[in-house]
């Protein structure tokens, strides 16, 4: 997950690294090495999809995105067809932690430049 989240970091121009890499694919038809091998483990695809849904709806403080609060997963899961188990909810929170870890590492790298 860490490598996947690093692609969501700002490329320094206000856009995520992933967007630039996807444009390379669109323009050249070549898949950059950074996008190769990013495969969700079998059976966990729904967790990744759920996390991406939660991530897209997360709020921010003006200084960046806010972590997913304890009330956000239950509120989100009230939607029809989404019923995460306690284990799955824990996985979503763990993914959120990995997201912020990757964001912090990307910011550290930018500061060191």
Buried (B, 14 or more C-beta within 10 A) or exposed (E): BEEBBBBBBBBEEEEBBBEBBBEBEEEEEEEEEBBEEEEEEEEBEEBBEBBEEBBEEBEEEEEEBEEBEEEBBEEBBEEEEBEBEEEBBEBBBEBBEBBBBBBEBBEEEEEEE
